[in-house]
Amino acid sequence: MYGLTSEGYRLAAELVDKAQVTIVDETLQMAMELDPAFLRRNPKLDALMAGEPLLSLKPLGQVLGDAQVIFFTPKLRRPSDESLIEANSKLRDLSKYLSKGVTLANVLPTGPGGNSENIMLVEKQTGLKVGSTLTYAYMPLKPRDTKPAVVSTAGSPEMGQLHALGFTENSQNVFSAELEYAAAVLEVAIASVTEIELARRAREAKVSLQKASDVYIDDFTKYLYELKAIQASEETGESISYLAGATLKGLENYVRYVVDETRELLKEKELKASRTKIDLVWSLDRYEMRGERQQVAASIQQRLRDYVTDVNIISGSELKGGSDVVDPLKHNVLIACSREDQEAAKQVKKGHRNIEMTLVSATPALKRE
C-alpha cells in the first residue's frame, strides 16, 4: 500500500490473509509490514498512530522492489486547488520504483481520461509498457471504503495477481469505469446541492420544507476531490465540466451558509463574542486519503473567528469525554457535522441543562435546538 492512509490500512486488513502486506509512509519514505494479529489488535489507523507506536520500519526501495502488486493510496493534504497536482506528484515518485511484471492498482479516483494521463506518466518514468511489461488497474475507492466502486485494467483483459487477491473486473475498460464512477459521484453531489439551495431559499423565506434532509456536511464534502478531478478532466464548456463546477460552487457556498446562520444566531440571542464559545463537532479522520473534509472544517473555523475568538474543532468522542469542553461561563454553540456527532452533541446538551447551549445541525436546513 503506497500511502499511510485509512483506506490503505483497511484495504490491507482485507488482503492480509491472502498475501504478505506492507504499508508505505510516503512522507517518511519508510514502510512497515502488517500481519493479521497486528491488524486485529489495531483496527483503526488513526488510533494506532495517536499512540505513537514503536513500529518495525523497512527501507522504501527494498519493499517496493520486492512488491508484486502496489496499491496507490496516497495521503493528499495540499490546499484544495493543488490536490490534483499533489496526486500527480506522488504517482511520479512511486513510478521510480516500479519494475517489470508489477501490477499498479490506482484506488484514487480520477475524472474521465485521468488514467490515460497516469499511464503516460508511468510509462515515461519507467520505460515499461502497460499491457505487456506492466499491469495498470483502476479501482477507485469511495471515501472511507474498502470495496472498489468499479474494477478495470488497461491494455490487457488479464488481471492475474489481482484475481488472486479476490478482485474481479466489472467494467468494460478503464474509460468506462471512469464514466461509471463519475456518474455515481455527480448523481449524489447534484442531489446534495439541490437540497442545500432549496433549504437556503426556505430559510430566507422563513418557511419549512416538509421533507427536510438529515444529510450532514460530512456527507456533502466527501466527493469534493472527485468533483475537482471531473471538472479538470474536461475542456471548459463541456457539460460534464459545467455540472462538476456548478456542484462544487454549491457545496462551497454551504460553508458560507453555516457561518451566516451562526452569525444570525448570535445576533438573535444578542450574544457577545467574549461570552460565546463555538465548537465545530466533526469526527474527522486525519489519515483519510482526501484532505477536503479537514480543509472545509478549517475554513469554517477561520470564518467564524471573524465574529467569535473561541472557535474549536472537536470530535464527538472528545465532546462526550471531556467535561472541560463545555464552558459554564459562556453560551456554547455546538455545530454538529455528522449524524454521530449530532448524537454526541445531544447527549452533552441533555446532560448540561444548567449551561447555556445551542445545537445547530449542519444539514441543508441548519436546524437549531
Summary of the structure (lengths in Angstrom):
residues: 369
radius of gyration: 22.6
end to end distance: 44.0
largest distance: 70.1
contacts: 1193
relative contact order: 0.10
helix: 48%
strand: 15%
